Amino acid sequence: MVIDVAVIGAGAAGLCAVRHLASRPSTFSVTAFEQGEKVGGTWVYTENLRQGPTPTGCPSTPACSKI
């Protein structure tokens, strides 16, 4: 019996889950869903910074200490 598994999000954890599950094709059939254009989650680099504060109220800088 093959179990269908949906992995929501193709960031670091999602990709690890997909790799682990896909290594057992006789047990799992895995599909990953990602809303962005690229996989990688927060590790996808872009030079486009959002203007203004983030939803948590922090400035749009990588060194925000409130996150």
N, CA, C and O atoms as CSV, one atom per row, in Angstrom:
chain,resi,resn,atom,element,x,y,z
A,1,MET,N,N,0.841,-1.185,0.000
A,1,MET,CA,C,0.000,0.000,0.000
A,1,MET,C,C,0.883,1.244,0.000
A,1,MET,O,O,1.783,1.374,0.830
A,2,VAL,N,N,0.625,2.149,-0.926
A,2,VAL,CA,C,1.376,3.400,-1.025
A,2,VAL,C,C,0.541,4.518,-0.410
A,2,VAL,O,O,-0.643,4.657,-0.717
A,3,ILE,N,N,1.162,5.312,0.459
A,3,ILE,CA,C,0.492,6.421,1.132
A,3,ILE,C,C,0.802,7.705,0.384
A,3,ILE,O,O,1.969,8.025,0.155
A,4,ASP,N,N,-0.241,8.449,-0.001
A,4,ASP,CA,C,-0.075,9.748,-0.654
A,4,ASP,C,C,0.190,10.802,0.406
A,4,ASP,O,O,-0.567,10.926,1.370
A,5,VAL,N,N,1.277,11.572,0.228
A,5,VAL,CA,C,1.660,12.607,1.187
A,5,VAL,C,C,1.808,13.932,0.454
A,5,VAL,O,O,2.445,14.001,-0.597
A,6,ALA,N,N,1.211,14.993,1.019
A,6,ALA,CA,C,1.372,16.342,0.486
A,6,ALA,C,C,2.258,17.118,1.441
A,6,ALA,O,O,1.968,17.198,2.635
A,7,VAL,N,N,3.338,17.691,0.924
A,7,VAL,CA,C,4.226,18.545,1.715
A,7,VAL,C,C,3.917,19.976,1.319
A,7,VAL,O,O,4.061,20.358,0.158
A,8,ILE,N,N,3.489,20.767,2.302
A,8,ILE,CA,C,3.108,22.144,2.046
A,8,ILE,C,C,4.303,23.041,2.339
A,8,ILE,O,O,4.727,23.163,3.488
A,9,GLY,N,N,4.839,23.661,1.309
A,9,GLY,CA,C,5.997,24.533,1.449
A,9,GLY,C,C,7.278,23.824,1.061
A,9,GLY,O,O,7.577,22.741,1.562
A,10,ALA,N,N,8.030,24.439,0.167
A,10,ALA,CA,C,9.282,23.859,-0.308
A,10,ALA,C,C,10.466,24.666,0.205
A,10,ALA,O,O,11.399,24.967,-0.540
A,11,GLY,N,N,10.416,25.012,1.489
A,11,GLY,CA,C,11.558,25.633,2.150
A,11,GLY,C,C,12.498,24.533,2.621
A,11,GLY,O,O,12.419,23.397,2.155
A,12,ALA,N,N,13.378,24.872,3.537
A,12,ALA,CA,C,14.379,23.906,4.005
A,12,ALA,C,C,13.734,22.653,4.593
A,12,ALA,O,O,14.115,21.539,4.232
A,13,ALA,N,N,12.781,22.813,5.478
A,13,ALA,CA,C,12.140,21.651,6.108
A,13,ALA,C,C,11.298,20.862,5.115
A,13,ALA,O,O,11.307,19.631,5.134
A,14,GLY,N,N,10.572,21.561,4.248
A,14,GLY,CA,C,9.752,20.879,3.258
A,14,GLY,C,C,10.586,20.052,2.293
A,14,GLY,O,O,10.219,18.927,1.954
A,15,LEU,N,N,11.711,20.609,1.849
A,15,LEU,CA,C,12.582,19.867,0.932
A,15,LEU,C,C,13.196,18.649,1.605
A,15,LEU,O,O,13.345,17.602,0.975
A,16,CYS,N,N,13.552,18.773,2.878
A,16,CYS,CA,C,14.072,17.616,3.625
A,16,CYS,C,C,13.010,16.533,3.738
A,16,CYS,O,O,13.298,15.347,3.573
A,17,ALA,N,N,11.772,16.952,4.023
A,17,ALA,CA,C,10.675,15.984,4.129
A,17,ALA,C,C,10.450,15.274,2.798
A,17,ALA,O,O,10.271,14.057,2.761
A,18,VAL,N,N,10.458,16.036,1.709
A,18,VAL,CA,C,10.265,15.441,0.381
A,18,VAL,C,C,11.358,14.439,0.077
A,18,VAL,O,O,11.080,13.343,-0.411
A,19,ARG,N,N,12.596,14.800,0.359
A,19,ARG,CA,C,13.712,13.885,0.071
A,19,ARG,C,C,13.601,12.602,0.888
A,19,ARG,O,O,13.805,11.506,0.365
A,20,HIS,N,N,13.277,12.743,2.162
A,20,HIS,CA,C,13.155,11.574,3.029
A,20,HIS,C,C,12.016,10.664,2.558
A,20,HIS,O,O,12.192,9.451,2.446
A,21,LEU,N,N,10.865,11.248,2.285
A,21,LEU,CA,C,9.722,10.449,1.861
A,21,LEU,C,C,9.943,9.824,0.489
A,21,LEU,O,O,9.563,8.677,0.257
A,22,ALA,N,N,10.556,10.580,-0.419
A,22,ALA,CA,C,10.792,10.075,-1.776
A,22,ALA,C,C,11.818,8.943,-1.802
A,22,ALA,O,O,11.891,8.194,-2.776
A,23,SER,N,N,12.606,8.817,-0.739
A,23,SER,CA,C,13.590,7.727,-0.694
A,23,SER,C,C,12.922,6.376,-0.426
A,23,SER,O,O,13.574,5.333,-0.486
A,24,ARG,N,N,11.615,6.402,-0.129
A,24,ARG,CA,C,10.862,5.167,0.111
A,24,ARG,C,C,9.653,5.105,-0.818
A,24,ARG,O,O,8.514,5.170,-0.354
A,25,PRO,N,N,9.890,4.980,-2.136
A,25,PRO,CA,C,8.786,5.027,-3.102
A,25,PRO,C,C,7.793,3.876,-2.973
A,25,PRO,O,O,6.655,3.996,-3.427
A,26,SER,N,N,8.198,2.779,-2.372
A,26,SER,CA,C,7.250,1.676,-2.194
A,26,SER,C,C,6.274,1.954,-1.048
A,26,SER,O,O,5.263,1.267,-0.909
A,27,THR,N,N,6.582,2.962,-0.232
A,27,THR,CA,C,5.731,3.312,0.908
A,27,THR,C,C,5.000,4.632,0.709
A,27,THR,O,O,3.835,4.755,1.086
A,28,PHE,N,N,5.684,5.644,0.109
A,28,PHE,CA,C,5.108,6.984,-0.006
A,28,PHE,C,C,5.107,7.490,-1.448
A,28,PHE,O,O,6.042,7.259,-2.214
A,29,SER,N,N,4.035,8.181,-1.784
A,29,SER,CA,C,3.964,8.961,-3.021
A,29,SER,C,C,3.861,10.413,-2.563
A,29,SER,O,O,2.863,10.807,-1.960
A,30,VAL,N,N,4.888,11.204,-2.849
A,30,VAL,CA,C,4.968,12.545,-2.268
A,30,VAL,C,C,4.809,13.625,-3.331
A,30,VAL,O,O,5.343,13.522,-4.435
A,31,THR,N,N,4.054,14.673,-2.963
A,31,THR,CA,C,3.880,15.850,-3.806
A,31,THR,C,C,4.154,17.070,-2.946
A,31,THR,O,O,3.633,17.177,-1.835
A,32,ALA,N,N,4.976,17.999,-3.454
A,32,ALA,CA,C,5.274,19.240,-2.736
A,32,ALA,C,C,4.498,20.389,-3.368
A,32,ALA,O,O,4.380,20.476,-4.590
A,33,PHE,N,N,3.977,21.260,-2.528
A,33,PHE,CA,C,3.266,22.456,-2.976
A,33,PHE,C,C,4.006,23.683,-2.466
A,33,PHE,O,O,4.299,23.782,-1.274
A,34,GLU,N,N,4.310,24.616,-3.359
A,34,GLU,CA,C,5.023,25.843,-3.006
A,34,GLU,C,C,4.316,27.013,-3.675
A,34,GLU,O,O,4.054,26.975,-4.877
A,35,GLN,N,N,4.007,28.051,-2.907
A,35,GLN,CA,C,3.295,29.197,-3.486
A,35,GLN,C,C,4.208,30.137,-4.257
A,35,GLN,O,O,3.737,30.864,-5.131
A,36,GLY,N,N,5.498,30.140,-3.956
A,36,GLY,CA,C,6.429,31.021,-4.635
A,36,GLY,C,C,6.900,30.457,-5.960
A,36,GLY,O,O,6.592,29.319,-6.315
A,37,GLU,N,N,7.651,31.269,-6.684
A,37,GLU,CA,C,8.183,30.845,-7.982
A,37,GLU,C,C,9.368,29.895,-7.833
A,37,GLU,O,O,9.647,29.105,-8.735
A,38,LYS,N,N,10.067,29.967,-6.697
A,38,LYS,CA,C,11.260,29.157,-6.465
A,38,LYS,C,C,11.131,28.393,-5.160
A,38,LYS,O,O,10.421,28.816,-4.248
A,39,VAL,N,N,11.824,27.264,-5.078
A,39,VAL,CA,C,11.886,26.539,-3.811
A,39,VAL,C,C,12.999,27.142,-2.958
A,39,VAL,O,O,13.888,27.816,-3.478
A,40,GLY,N,N,12.949,26.903,-1.674
A,40,GLY,CA,C,13.999,27.390,-0.791
A,40,GLY,C,C,13.503,28.225,0.374
A,40,GLY,O,O,14.266,28.495,1.302
A,41,GLY,N,N,12.251,28.638,0.350
A,41,GLY,CA,C,11.687,29.386,1.472
A,41,GLY,C,C,12.414,30.686,1.748
A,41,GLY,O,O,12.689,31.457,0.828
A,42,THR,N,N,12.728,30.933,3.012
A,42,THR,CA,C,13.374,32.184,3.400
A,42,THR,C,C,14.806,32.275,2.902
A,42,THR,O,O,15.421,33.337,2.999
A,43,TRP,N,N,15.350,31.192,2.372
A,43,TRP,CA,C,16.736,31.198,1.900
A,43,TRP,C,C,16.846,31.643,0.447
A,43,TRP,O,O,17.954,31.707,-0.086
A,44,VAL,N,N,15.734,31.949,-0.207
A,44,VAL,CA,C,15.769,32.467,-1.578
A,44,VAL,C,C,16.180,33.936,-1.501
A,44,VAL,O,O,15.474,34.754,-0.912
A,45,TYR,N,N,17.314,34.261,-2.091
A,45,TYR,CA,C,17.863,35.620,-1.995
A,45,TYR,C,C,17.186,36.554,-2.977
A,45,TYR,O,O,16.949,36.197,-4.131
A,46,THR,N,N,16.880,37.747,-2.513
A,46,THR,CA,C,16.372,38.799,-3.384
A,46,THR,C,C,16.896,40.140,-2.875
A,46,THR,O,O,17.026,40.349,-1.669
A,47,GLU,N,N,17.187,41.024,-3.784
A,47,GLU,CA,C,17.649,42.356,-3.386
A,47,GLU,C,C,16.482,43.298,-3.154
A,47,GLU,O,O,16.681,44.426,-2.703
A,48,ASN,N,N,15.273,42.857,-3.452
A,48,ASN,CA,C,14.096,43.694,-3.269
A,48,ASN,C,C,13.664,43.659,-1.808
A,48,ASN,O,O,13.130,42.654,-1.339
A,49,LEU,N,N,13.892,44.748,-1.095
A,49,LEU,CA,C,13.459,44.835,0.290
A,49,LEU,C,C,12.096,45.489,0.357
A,49,LEU,O,O,11.801,46.430,-0.381
A,50,ARG,N,N,11.287,44.985,1.236
A,50,ARG,CA,C,9.973,45.575,1.442
A,50,ARG,C,C,10.150,46.934,2.110
A,50,ARG,O,O,11.000,47.095,2.986
A,51,GLN,N,N,9.359,47.894,1.701
A,51,GLN,CA,C,9.414,49.221,2.297
A,51,GLN,C,C,8.520,49.251,3.533
A,51,GLN,O,O,7.414,48.711,3.518
A,52,GLY,N,N,8.999,49.877,4.594
A,52,GLY,CA,C,8.204,49.987,5.811
A,52,GLY,C,C,8.391,48.787,6.717
A,52,GLY,O,O,9.179,47.890,6.416
A,53,PRO,N,N,7.672,48.768,7.819
A,53,PRO,CA,C,7.845,47.679,8.778
A,53,PRO,C,C,7.250,46.365,8.281
A,53,PRO,O,O,6.356,46.353,7.434
A,54,THR,N,N,7.755,45.275,8.814
A,54,THR,CA,C,7.231,43.946,8.510
A,54,THR,C,C,5.941,43.754,9.306
A,54,THR,O,O,5.606,44.596,10.139
A,55,PRO,N,N,5.214,42.663,9.064
A,55,PRO,CA,C,3.981,42.436,9.826
A,55,PRO,C,C,4.204,42.365,11.338
A,55,PRO,O,O,3.269,42.610,12.101
A,56,THR,N,N,5.414,42.037,11.789
A,56,THR,CA,C,5.691,41.987,13.231
A,56,THR,C,C,6.091,43.348,13.778
A,56,THR,O,O,6.330,43.482,14.978
A,57,GLY,N,N,6.168,44.369,12.910
A,57,GLY,CA,C,6.511,45.708,13.352
A,57,GLY,C,C,7.995,46.018,13.300
A,57,GLY,O,O,8.417,47.103,13.699
A,58,CYS,N,N,8.796,45.071,12.810
A,58,CYS,CA,C,10.236,45.271,12.721
A,58,CYS,C,C,10.580,46.035,11.454
A,58,CYS,O,O,9.849,45.948,10.468
A,59,PRO,N,N,11.678,46.780,11.460
A,59,PRO,CA,C,12.131,47.371,10.211
A,59,PRO,C,C,12.536,46.283,9.228
A,59,PRO,O,O,12.852,45.165,9.635
A,60,SER,N,N,12.529,46.596,7.952
A,60,SER,CA,C,12.852,45.605,6.917
A,60,SER,C,C,14.356,45.425,6.789
A,60,SER,O,O,14.939,45.775,5.763
A,61,THR,N,N,14.978,44.890,7.806
A,61,THR,CA,C,16.409,44.607,7.777
A,61,THR,C,C,16.637,43.190,8.282
A,61,THR,O,O,15.854,42.697,9.094
A,62,PRO,N,N,17.695,42.523,7.819
A,62,PRO,CA,C,17.972,41.173,8.278
A,62,PRO,C,C,18.318,41.095,9.766
A,62,PRO,O,O,18.181,40.033,10.374
A,63,ALA,N,N,18.757,42.190,10.348
A,63,ALA,CA,C,19.212,42.163,11.730
A,63,ALA,C,C,18.148,42.589,12.726
A,63,ALA,O,O,18.480,43.054,13.816
A,64,CYS,N,N,16.894,42.443,12.382
A,64,CYS,CA,C,15.799,42.849,13.280
A,64,CYS,C,C,15.793,41.950,14.507
A,64,CYS,O,O,15.676,40.731,14.379
A,65,SER,N,N,15.915,42.527,15.678
A,65,SER,CA,C,16.028,41.713,16.886
A,65,SER,C,C,14.694,41.307,17.488
A,65,SER,O,O,14.676,40.515,18.430
A,66,LYS,N,N,13.572,41.819,16.981
A,66,LYS,CA,C,12.268,41.467,17.537
A,66,LYS,C,C,11.701,40.184,16.978
A,66,LYS,O,O,10.719,39.665,17.508
A,67,ILE,N,N,12.292,39.660,15.925
A,67,ILE,CA,C,11.740,38.460,15.278
A,67,ILE,C,C,12.046,37.254,16.111
A,67,ILE,O,O,11.669,36.140,15.745
